[in-house]
């Protein structure tokens, strides 16, 4: 018996969500410590998750990643895990991945994956990550605002611009490969409101 198109699409989406959760973990493993917030590639994969999976499945993927880390699997920066990481200095950035991937997915879908729409979506996603990460860093460490911004945002802006620039051609390359299942689901998400 062949699976229905809906169940096959759901299976594909589940596999993609799991794959992107693994990519986010891999991006976090390669961490360069420069202070309380390390340089990692996980932001790139979070942004790509929103672009390629849309808001719902992107949220599921990031949720899988955060849950795996919260229960202690070594998926956070530098191969660490545990709820202490979410409550620690970088926890605001980690939790911010949830609304960021949601917003990236929505903006990308609404702009139909156009390059400028994707760039705007990822820039907005990065702003959400900083908007939640920097205040959390300040609150946990007791740093003044100027130091929290200097340690938790300024050193990463050029890198984030490069990640966004890299994500655009990656998304344009992967979309046709994933289009049959992902685009059908994304279109269905918005046709229902």
C-alpha positions in Angstrom: 0.0 0.0 0.0 1.4 3.4 -1.0 1.4 6.2 1.6 -0.9 9.1 1.0 0.7 12.3 -0.4 0.0 14.0 2.9 1.7 11.3 5.0 4.7 11.1 2.6 5.1 14.9 2.7 4.9 14.8 6.5 7.6 12.1 6.6 9.8 14.2 4.3 9.3 17.2 6.5 10.1 15.2 9.7 13.3 14.0 8.1 14.3 17.5 7.0 13.5 18.9 10.5 15.7 16.2 12.1 18.5 16.8 9.5 18.5 20.6 10.2 18.5 20.0 13.9 21.6 17.9 13.4 23.1 20.6 11.2 22.5 23.3 13.9 24.2 21.0 16.4 27.2 20.5 14.1 27.4 24.3 13.6 27.5 24.8 17.4 30.2 22.2 17.8 32.7 24.2 15.9 33.0 27.1 18.4 35.6 29.7 18.7 35.6 31.1 22.2 36.1 34.9 22.2 34.4 35.7 25.5 31.1 34.8 27.1 29.5 34.3 23.6 31.5 32.1 21.2 31.6 32.4 17.4 29.6 29.5 16.0 28.0 28.5 12.7 24.7 27.4 14.2 23.1 30.8 13.4 23.7 30.0 9.7 21.8 26.7 10.0 19.0 28.3 12.1 18.5 30.9 9.3 18.6 28.2 6.6 16.1 26.2 8.6 13.6 29.1 8.5 14.2 29.7 4.8 13.9 26.1 3.7 11.4 24.5 6.1 9.1 27.4 6.8 7.9 28.6 10.2 6.2 25.4 11.5 8.7 22.8 10.5 11.6 25.3 11.2 10.2 25.7 14.7 10.0 22.0 15.1 13.6 21.6 14.0 15.0 24.2 16.4 12.7 22.8 19.2 14.3 19.4 18.6 17.7 20.9 18.8 17.0 22.9 22.0 15.3 19.9 23.7 18.3 17.7 22.9 20.6 20.2 24.4 18.4 20.8 27.5 18.3 17.1 28.4 22.1 17.1 28.3 23.1 15.9 24.8 26.3 17.7 23.8 24.8 19.8 21.0 25.5 23.4 22.3 28.6 25.4 21.6 31.8 23.5 22.1 30.0 20.2 22.5 28.2 21.0 25.8 24.7 20.4 26.9 22.3 20.7 29.8 19.7 23.1 31.1 22.5 25.2 32.7 23.5 26.4 29.2 20.0 27.7 28.6 20.0 29.5 31.9 23.6 30.7 31.4 25.0 33.7 29.5 24.2 32.3 26.0 20.8 31.0 26.9 19.0 34.1 25.5 20.6 33.5 22.1 19.6 29.8 22.2 15.9 30.5 23.2 15.8 33.3 20.6 16.3 30.8 17.8 12.6 29.8 18.2 11.0 33.2 17.4 13.9 33.9 14.9 13.3 30.7 12.8 9.5 31.4 12.9 9.9 34.9 11.6 12.5 33.9 9.0 10.1 31.3 7.7 7.1 33.6 7.6 8.9 36.4 5.9 10.6 34.1 3.4 7.3 32.4 2.5 5.5 35.8 2.2 8.2 37.1 -0.1 8.1 33.8 -2.1 11.8 33.1 -1.5 13.0 36.2 -3.5 16.6 37.1 -2.7 15.8 40.4 -1.1 13.0 38.9 0.9 15.3 36.2 2.2 18.0 38.7 3.1 15.4 40.8 5.0 14.1 37.7 6.7 17.5 36.6 7.9 18.5 40.1 9.0 15.2 40.3 11.0 16.0 36.8 12.5 19.5 38.0 13.5 18.0 41.1 15.1 15.6 38.8 17.1 18.6 36.7 18.3 20.5 39.8 19.5 17.3 41.4 20.9 16.8 38.4 23.2 20.5 37.3 23.6 22.1 40.6 24.7 19.6 41.4 27.4 19.9 37.9 28.8 23.7 38.1 28.7 23.5 41.4 30.6 21.1 40.0 33.2 23.1 36.8 33.8 26.5 38.4 33.9 25.7 41.7 35.4 27.5 43.6 32.7 26.6 47.2 31.9 24.7 47.6 28.6 27.7 48.9 26.7 29.8 45.9 27.7 27.0 43.4 26.9 26.5 44.9 23.4 30.3 45.0 22.9 30.7 41.3 24.0 27.4 39.9 22.7 26.7 41.6 19.5 29.4 43.9 17.9 32.0 41.2 17.3 29.4 39.0 15.4 27.9 41.5 13.0 30.4 41.0 10.2 30.2 37.3 10.6 26.4 37.3 10.5 26.5 39.4 7.3 28.8 36.8 5.8 26.5 34.0 7.0 23.5 35.7 5.4 25.4 36.2 2.2 26.3 32.5 2.2 22.8 31.4 3.1 21.3 33.0 0.0 23.0 30.9 -2.6 22.7 27.8 -0.4 19.0 28.3 -0.1 18.7 28.9 -3.9 20.5 25.7 -4.5 18.6 23.5 -2.0 15.1 24.9 -2.7 14.7 23.1 -6.0 15.9 19.8 -4.5 13.4 20.1 -1.6 10.7 22.0 -3.5 8.3 19.2 -4.1 7.6 18.5 -0.4 8.6 21.7 1.4 6.9 24.2 -0.9 3.7 22.2 -0.9 3.6 22.3 2.9 4.5 25.9 3.1 1.8 26.9 0.6 -0.7 24.8 2.5 0.3 26.5 5.8 -0.6 30.0 4.5 -3.7 29.0 2.5 -5.2 28.0 5.8 -4.3 31.4 7.3 
